[in-house]
Amino acid sequence: MIKYLGSKRALTGWIKEVAAVLAAHHPIQRVVDLFAGSCRVAHALKAHGFSVLANDYNTYAFVLAQALVQADRRNYPPERVLPLLDWLMGLPPQTGWFTETYCERARYFHPDNGARIEAMRNAIEAEVSEPLLKAILLTSLMLAADRVDSTTGIQMAYLKEWAPRALRPIHLRYPPLLEGEGIATQADALELAEQMRADLFYLDPPYNQHSYLANYHVWETLVMWDQPDTYGVAQKRADVPKRKSVFNARATAHQALQALIDRIDSRHLLLSFNDEGFFTREEIATMLENRGGYWLCLKRPYRRYVGALIGIYNPKGEKVGRVSHTRNHEFLFIATHDKQAYRTLRERFVKPYDSPHTITSS
């Protein structure tokens, strides 16, 4: 998976375990992940055997969902995909808009890799029309580019000096496709929630003012291949300020999350959040209590992303601020209308020193 701020890698084991407990009490026919992002959770749930619908509003995330959730490995086995990856890697480099923008005016990739990325992306656009196959090749290209980038994990900035990995030649690999059914959608989460019916919804909405499009604008351009107008040192897409979610503003986020929870029709609801966001644990708990049924919250400490650990610098590279903290907490809220499933979860996770609704794990 690509490096992704907000990725729920630390919670994936919990999420799979909770989903398995819920499914043991009542079969789960479909899981909906409304904010799929890098598809780490949706991919893990599909691997666990669930039928998953993965949704995200950003195009790069939709492409990842097409490959990692919708595509069936049986239809796109290595013997079909690897020859195409070899063909792409054998193309001569091409220097154009992408290389100039993201390797020269900005420095996300070394120019040698940028020219190879540009050649491969041009070939995919010109020669591949089958939607899922195109998504698979673009996913392989994104994952490969992510392994040779020169950032701290987000595309708000790039390193002053080339990261050691940026000097390695880019190499395409067969992406981690899975057997089985899945669906990828690109829709507004609030609109989709009204239309969908599922046994389990998983929510991981944006949690502060920083949009995922701003953090990963290069991936958006790589998959859209639209040569947008850009601005600033980071060469962000000009549409970044116009495409913010209602979840990216404190003034609208609370109402949006409440509306989303109210619109979801499902037996079970999982919601992940952390204490760097707009909401407190108590505010989310109140929303879930209004939904009815039973709920509990799992809590786990985690290290903040590497950019936050490095410190605060001005454009000249001078350190101008001090990091206030290096650890936070991830929360996984579980809401269910199944009393027996709730009891099983309490028995599995609650320790004698925990409060009735909050369970802490190291």
Beta strands, then each sheet from edge to edge (+ up, - down):
strand 1: 31-33
strand 2: 52-55
strand 3: 182-185
strand 4: 200-203
strand 5: 230-231
strand 6: 236-237
strand 7: 268-274
strand 8: 294-303
strand 9: 312-313
strand 10: 319-321
strand 11: 327-336
strand 12: 358-360
sheet 1: 3+ 2+ 1+ 4+ 7+ 11- 8+ 12+
sheet 2: 5+ 6-
sheet 3: 9+ 10-
end
